[in-house]
Amino acid sequence: MIFIYKELIKKYIFLLQPQDIINYAKKENVDLSNDETMIIYKFIKKHYNELLNKDTKSFSILKEALSPKLYEKILSLYNYYKNYL
């Protein structure tokens, strides 16, 4: 079953748009600047496969590029959702 989830996520990544990130952030009560949105968007597009395999080394890129508060929120969300992978 986990394999199916990963495949569905991979297919969705190709359809992902910056507006999807903005919409999700609003749902989580997080305000993003345009720069932050694009950093997160590019990060997901480039590193999604690593994240699906629970390899978090690439998170260091986000840690350097985002505010500590936003980075912690993203890390928290990832840790919550990785249990479904």
Summary of the structure (lengths in Angstrom):
residues: 85
radius of gyration: 12.5
end to end distance: 9.3
largest distance: 36.2
contacts: 198
relative contact order: 0.13
helix: 76%
strand: 0%
